[in-house]
Amino acid sequence: MNKFTYLLCALALVGCNSEKKEENKKLAIMDFSYTVDTVIIDARDDFPFLNTDLFFSDYSPKEGLLYNLNNESGRVEIINLKNNTMARLIQYDFDGPNNIKEMALTGLKKATNGDLFFMNYLMMNQLDSSDSKIASYRLSNDFLKGDDLAENEVIDGMGSIASDGSYFLSIYC
């Protein structure tokens, strides 16, 4: 969530509490500030993919790297945020044994163990640190173990993967 969204949430919370006038006066004098920062990246001869406002990106604090996925081409830009440079570009396949896309790419996650997860609408592909596919996870009754979902229920593929890649958290509807 960006800082502007936090500001809007804070203003909404201030406006929602109208039970006691005395409390409103205390909230009205609340001091709130925020800053906006711009980062300039030396991308050399390339232009970073910003069409989706970094929505398909993940930051690895351990490495200090931002992984930015171009969901249209399958290219991942690895940006070093310590020295603000494009560290490298990796082109992933949409076909073949190491393909990352089924229907539509919805995000990626860099796990602390070095694995990279590519999220699709109803599936996830897991690649190891050498970019070889080691697993695919289909979000359906046929693939998952445990309680069955009702026939008309599906797991939302826009969930979150744990930082170590050990579990996937989502809702079903």
C-alpha positions as a Python dict, from the first residue, in 0.01 Angstrom:
ca = {
    (1, 'M'): (0, 0, 0),
    (2, 'N'): (145, 338, -86),
    (3, 'K'): (165, 634, 148),
    (4, 'F'): (-124, 814, -21),
    (5, 'T'): (-351, 518, 59),
    (6, 'Y'): (-242, 532, 424),
    (7, 'L'): (-335, 900, 429),
    (8, 'L'): (-681, 828, 291),
    (9, 'C'): (-734, 548, 546),
    (10, 'A'): (-627, 774, 832),
    (11, 'L'): (-862, 1050, 718),
    (12, 'A'): (-1148, 802, 688),
    (13, 'L'): (-1084, 675, 1041),
    (14, 'V'): (-1082, 1029, 1177),
    (15, 'G'): (-1415, 1104, 1010),
    (16, 'C'): (-1582, 781, 1127),
    (17, 'N'): (-1562, 848, 1500),
    (18, 'S'): (-1843, 1093, 1582),
    (19, 'E'): (-1981, 948, 1908),
    (20, 'K'): (-1829, 1205, 2141),
    (21, 'K'): (-1747, 1561, 2046),
    (22, 'E'): (-1460, 1562, 2295),
    (23, 'E'): (-1294, 1265, 2123),
    (24, 'N'): (-1339, 1433, 1785),
    (25, 'K'): (-1152, 1738, 1910),
    (26, 'K'): (-862, 1518, 2017),
    (27, 'L'): (-855, 1347, 1680),
    (28, 'A'): (-887, 1673, 1491),
    (29, 'I'): (-553, 1797, 1629),
    (30, 'M'): (-373, 1476, 1537),
    (31, 'D'): (-40, 1545, 1367),
    (32, 'F'): (4, 1346, 1048),
    (33, 'S'): (279, 1373, 790),
    (34, 'Y'): (412, 1172, 498),
    (35, 'T'): (681, 1201, 233),
    (36, 'V'): (698, 1089, -127),
    (37, 'D'): (1028, 974, -267),
    (38, 'T'): (1144, 908, -621),
    (39, 'V'): (1404, 648, -707),
    (40, 'I'): (1605, 684, -1026),
    (41, 'I'): (1725, 353, -1168),
    (42, 'D'): (2014, 325, -1413),
    (43, 'A'): (1860, 77, -1657),
    (44, 'R'): (2136, 123, -1917),
    (45, 'D'): (1982, 66, -2261),
    (46, 'D'): (1656, -82, -2131),
    (47, 'F'): (1337, 79, -2013),
    (48, 'P'): (1184, -70, -1694),
    (49, 'F'): (835, -216, -1725),
    (50, 'L'): (608, 19, -1532),
    (51, 'N'): (274, -37, -1711),
    (52, 'T'): (126, -212, -1406),
    (53, 'D'): (274, 22, -1140),
    (54, 'L'): (497, -255, -998),
    (55, 'F'): (186, -460, -911),
    (56, 'F'): (358, -778, -1039),
    (57, 'S'): (676, -715, -839),
    (58, 'D'): (834, -854, -526),
    (59, 'Y'): (1114, -719, -311),
    (60, 'S'): (1375, -948, -155),
    (61, 'P'): (1511, -765, 151),
    (62, 'K'): (1777, -1031, 205),
    (63, 'E'): (1926, -955, -139),
    (64, 'G'): (1820, -591, -171),
    (65, 'L'): (1669, -677, -509),
    (66, 'L'): (1335, -587, -667),
    (67, 'Y'): (1193, -851, -902),
    (68, 'N'): (968, -680, -1155),
    (69, 'L'): (760, -905, -1383),
    (70, 'N'): (643, -794, -1725),
    (71, 'N'): (330, -1008, -1738),
    (72, 'E'): (291, -951, -2112),
    (73, 'S'): (632, -1083, -2219),
    (74, 'G'): (748, -1302, -1930),
    (75, 'R'): (1059, -1091, -1873),
    (76, 'V'): (1173, -1030, -1515),
    (77, 'E'): (1382, -726, -1438),
    (78, 'I'): (1606, -765, -1136),
    (79, 'I'): (1677, -422, -992),
    (80, 'N'): (1945, -366, -729),
    (81, 'L'): (1798, -109, -491),
    (82, 'K'): (2125, -67, -300),
    (83, 'N'): (2299, 93, -596),
    (84, 'N'): (1986, 174, -807),
    (85, 'T'): (2086, -23, -1114),
    (86, 'M'): (1927, -286, -1334),
    (87, 'A'): (2121, -593, -1219),
    (88, 'R'): (1998, -826, -1494),
    (89, 'L'): (1708, -928, -1715),
    (90, 'I'): (1571, -1282, -1738),
    (91, 'Q'): (1336, -1393, -2013),
    (92, 'Y'): (1109, -1677, -1900),
    (93, 'D'): (924, -1912, -2135),
    (94, 'F'): (550, -1920, -2195),
    (95, 'D'): (584, -2265, -2358),
    (96, 'G'): (789, -2576, -2292),
    (97, 'P'): (892, -2762, -1978),
    (98, 'N'): (986, -2447, -1781),
    (99, 'N'): (685, -2240, -1883),
    (100, 'I'): (558, -1989, -1629),
    (101, 'K'): (218, -1901, -1778),
    (102, 'E'): (-106, -2094, -1802),
    (103, 'M'): (-384, -1836, -1851),
    (104, 'A'): (-272, -1500, -1721),
    (105, 'L'): (18, -1409, -1496),
    (106, 'T'): (-102, -1242, -1178),
    (107, 'G'): (222, -1196, -988),
    (108, 'L'): (548, -1338, -863),
    (109, 'K'): (711, -1410, -529),
    (110, 'K'): (1081, -1447, -453),
    (111, 'A'): (1118, -1689, -159),
    (112, 'T'): (1399, -1663, 91),
    (113, 'N'): (1529, -2007, -20),
    (114, 'G'): (1594, -1873, -373),
    (115, 'D'): (1284, -2019, -540),
    (116, 'L'): (1068, -1800, -760),
    (117, 'F'): (690, -1849, -775),
    (118, 'F'): (491, -1732, -1076),
    (119, 'M'): (123, -1695, -993),
    (120, 'N'): (-142, -1751, -1257),
    (121, 'Y'): (-516, -1721, -1220),
    (122, 'L'): (-571, -2078, -1094),
    (123, 'M'): (-215, -2213, -1081),
    (124, 'M'): (134, -2144, -948),
    (125, 'N'): (465, -2251, -1100),
    (126, 'Q'): (772, -2286, -878),
    (127, 'L'): (1121, -2246, -1025),
    (128, 'D'): (1441, -2309, -832),
    (129, 'S'): (1740, -2075, -821),
    (130, 'S'): (1869, -2221, -1151),
    (131, 'D'): (1535, -2129, -1320),
    (132, 'S'): (1422, -2492, -1362),
    (133, 'K'): (1059, -2567, -1289),
    (134, 'I'): (1038, -2790, -983),
    (135, 'A'): (662, -2781, -917),
    (136, 'S'): (325, -2664, -1041),
    (137, 'Y'): (32, -2617, -807),
    (138, 'R'): (-321, -2617, -948),
    (139, 'L'): (-576, -2451, -720),
    (140, 'S'): (-852, -2708, -763),
    (141, 'N'): (-1013, -3006, -590),
    (142, 'D'): (-836, -3242, -831),
    (143, 'F'): (-492, -3129, -718),
    (144, 'L'): (-520, -3017, -356),
    (145, 'K'): (-542, -3247, -56),
    (146, 'G'): (-774, -3189, 240),
    (147, 'D'): (-1131, -3069, 246),
    (148, 'D'): (-1305, -3049, -90),
    (149, 'L'): (-1451, -2725, -213),
    (150, 'A'): (-1809, -2717, -331),
    (151, 'E'): (-1858, -2763, -703),
    (152, 'N'): (-1907, -2390, -769),
    (153, 'E'): (-1628, -2270, -534),
    (154, 'V'): (-1278, -2178, -647),
    (155, 'I'): (-964, -2061, -467),
    (156, 'D'): (-867, -1707, -553),
    (157, 'G'): (-529, -1717, -728),
    (158, 'M'): (-447, -1364, -610),
    (159, 'G'): (-348, -1479, -260),
    (160, 'S'): (-12, -1446, -90),
    (161, 'I'): (283, -1684, -68),
    (162, 'A'): (482, -1700, 256),
    (163, 'S'): (828, -1542, 239),
    (164, 'D'): (989, -1886, 268),
    (165, 'G'): (753, -2039, 8),
    (166, 'S'): (609, -2290, 256),
    (167, 'Y'): (241, -2202, 215),
    (168, 'F'): (-11, -2009, 8),
    (169, 'L'): (-282, -1799, 176),
    (170, 'S'): (-597, -1709, -10),
    (171, 'I'): (-974, -1709, 7),
    (172, 'Y'): (-1226, -1919, -178),
    (173, 'C'): (-1556, -1809, -318),
}
